[in-house]
Structure formats: structure tokens, C-alpha cells
């Protein structure tokens, strides 16, 4: 689910991962912070779009990335540039 529910917030995008976990994104978010939130909430993640539960991070093209599934089954990719 992608939306910003609070018009008073400057965050352009909110991703609802679980009922009690959302991730808000803007240009200042850090990859490590996002990954730690995913880990803290017990959300399965992995190194590829078909390996979303191996708890590994991909290191391709000078960046880092990981994938996870949202509650509604959408596959999300978090990556650094």
C-alpha cells in the first residue's frame, strides 16, 4: 500500500508492510535504517526478487539491495544508488 495518510507530514511515500509497520521514504532515508526496521519487525527479506526469505543483501553494481513482500503480496526492492 503506497500512500501518505498524514497531510501534515512532508514524507512523500508510505509503504505499509504489516499492520504495525510502515516505512516512510524521502530523499534522506538511509538504507541501513530501513533494513533495521524490517529486521526489528520480523519481516522476511532476501537478496533477490525470488529469494525474499534468505536474509541476505545483494551487492551489485556498487550498491546494496534487498527485497521483501508486503502484506498484500507485492515484492519491494530497497536499494542504494
N, C-alpha and C positions, 0 to 999 in steps of 0.2 A: 504494500500500500504506500503510495507516494503522495505526500501532501504536507502542507504546513497548516496545522489546525489553529495556531495562535497568531492572529494578525498583528499582535504587538511584538512578535519576535522577528528578528532580522534573518533567521535561518531560512534559506530558500527551499529546502527539501527535507522531509522527514520520512524515514523508512521504518515501518512497523515490522519488527522481526518476530516478536512474541507479544502477547497481551501486555506484558510488563516491560518490554524492551523496545525502544525506538532509537534510531540513530539519526541525528540531525547533522546535515552537511553544509559546509560553506567552504570558502577558499582557504581557511586557516586550520581546518581539521587535520590532525596527524594520523597517519596510518597506524602507528603503534597504539594510540588511544582507542581507535575503532576496534582493532584486534583484541585488546584487553577487555573491552566491553562485551564482545562476542564470547570470549573465554569465560568471563565472570558470570555470564548468564547461562552458560552451559549449552550454547548453540553449537551444533556440529559445523565444522568448517574444514576446508581442504585445499589442496594445491591446484585443482583443475575443475572445470565445469562438470566433469563426470566423476570426479573424486572429491566430493564435498564433505567427506567424513574422515579423511586420513590425518587430520590435524597437522598438516604440513603447509608451508608457504612456498610458493613458486618464486624463483629468482630468475626472471627472463628479461632480456633487453635492458639491463641496468636498472631494473625496478623490482619491486616486490608486489606480490598479489596473492589473494586468497578468495575463495568462493564459499557461499553458504546459501541455503534455501530459506525463503521466508515462510511464514505460516501458510500462505496461500499457494506455496509450491514454486514460486518464482526464484530463479537462480540469480544471485547477485555476485558481482565481482568487485572487490575493493583492490585498488592498485595505486602504486606511486608512479609518478612520471619519470 
